[in-house]
Amino acid sequence: MHWLDVQQIAEALVDAHPTLEPSTISFPALKSLVLGLDGFHEEAGHPCNERILEAIQQAWIDERE
């Protein structure tokens, strides 16, 4: 799993942090949570940016609904 696996990351965040409210998490905190997921590895050429974090956050919100 890497930064472009938005849906897979969102699903993993729901499983790993079921009590967290994704809409209240800052992007730096979200990045840390993603980096801490089992199976997540940053890939060269696929850096994290605000757009990716927004997509992850929205997918996480959608997954919780």
N, C-alpha and C positions, 0 to 999 in steps of 0.2 A: 504494500500500500504506500502511495506517495501523494504529494500535494494535489495531483489532478484526479485522484480517486475520491471525489467529493462525496458521493452517495455512500460509499463504503466507510469513509471516515465518519459521516453523520451517524450511521448505524452503530459503529463502534463506540462513539461518544454516548449514545443513548444507553448502550449496555454498560459502559464503564462508569457513567455518571448519571444515574437515573433521577437523582434529586436536584440536579443543577438546572437552573432556568437559563437556557441558551441566549435569550434576548438580553440578559443583564450582564453577560460576560464581555469584558473588553477584548479587543483583538490581541494584545500581547498575552493575556491569560489564555485565550483560545489557542493561540499558537503553542503555548506551553503544554496545554492539555493534549493537543494533537501529537506533539513530539513525544509525549509520554505513553501513547497508545502502543500496545503490543502489536508487532507486525508492521509498524510504520518506519519507513526509512526515507530520508531525503535523497533525491536523485539529482545528480549533476544535470544542469540544464532545465530543471523544474523548480525554480525558487518560489518561495512563498511571497505573496503580496496581498494588499488589501482586498483586491477583487476576489482572490481565492478564499480568503478568510470570510468575506461576506457570503460567498456561495456556500461554504461549509456551515456557517451559522444559520443561514436560511434553510438548508437541507436538514440540519439538526432540529430546528423549530418544526418543520414539516413532519419529520419522523416522529416527534413526540405527540403530534395531534392524531 
